[in-house]
Amino acid sequence: MLDALGLYLVAINLATFAAFGLDKRRAEAGAWRIPERRLLGLAAAGGAPGAAAAQRIFRHKTLKEPFASWLRLILTVEVIAAGFAAWLLR
């Protein structure tokens, strides 16, 4: 079970990171964008660490509010949940 969860988390974080990178590239080109709701949905599905990394690396949506605050909240909840899960599994 943990192997499947680990694979899922790697996949969702890579997908989220890629989505942020693609959205940044499209923003610079003036092309069609990925909706913020979808980016936050990927983060909420377990991809918040990938989203936070992409946000810093690509310098994308770092000041955009309320997006940045929502992303920080999602990341905080995921970190707390991961800590709680690790505590339960010890």
N, C-alpha and C positions, 0 to 999 in steps of 0.2 A: 504493500500500500504506500509506504513512504517513497519508494522508488517512483511510482506513478505520480505522486504529488510533487516530488522534486523535478521530474521531467516536465510536468505541467507548469511549474513556476518558472523554470528556465525558458520554456517556450513562450509563455505570456509576457515575460519581461523582455525577451528579444523582439517579440512582435510589437510591444508597446514602444520600445526604443526606436525601432524601425519606423513606426507610424509617426512619431515625433520628428524624426529626421526627414521623412518624406514631406510632412506638413511644412517644415521650415523651408525646404527646397521649393515647394510650391508657392509659399508666401513670397519668397524672393523673386520668383518668376512671374508673380501675378496670376497664377493659375488656380484652378479649383482646389479648395482646401478641405481638409478632414474636419468635420464638425467637432467643436470643443466637447460636446456631449459624448461623442465616440471616444475621444482621447481620454476623457475622465472615466468612461466606462471600462476601457482597457486597464486603466490604473486601478479601478475598484475591483476588477476581476483578478487581482493579484499582481498586476504589473506596475505598482507604484514605485518600487525601486528603479525599474527600468525607465519609468517616466521622469523621475527625479534626476537620474544620471543624464538622460537625453536633454532635459531642460537646461542643465548646466553646460554640457558639452556643446550643444548646438546654440546656446543662449537664446532659447525659444520659449516664449510665454512666461518669462521670469517676472515681469511686472504687470502682466495682464490680470486684472481683477474682475470678477471674483475667482477666475480660473486658478490663479496661483494659490489662493487660500483654500479652495476646495482640494487641490492636489496635496497641499501640506496636511490637511485633515485626513485624507485618505491614507497617506503615507504613515501618519501617526497611528491611525487605527490598525493598519497592517503590521506595524512594528510591535504594537502592544499585543495583538493577536498571536504573532509569531513567538513572542516571549512567553505568553501564557501557554501556548501549545508546547513549547520546549519544557516549561516547568511541569506540565502534566505528564509528559513522556519520559521524564527523568527517572 
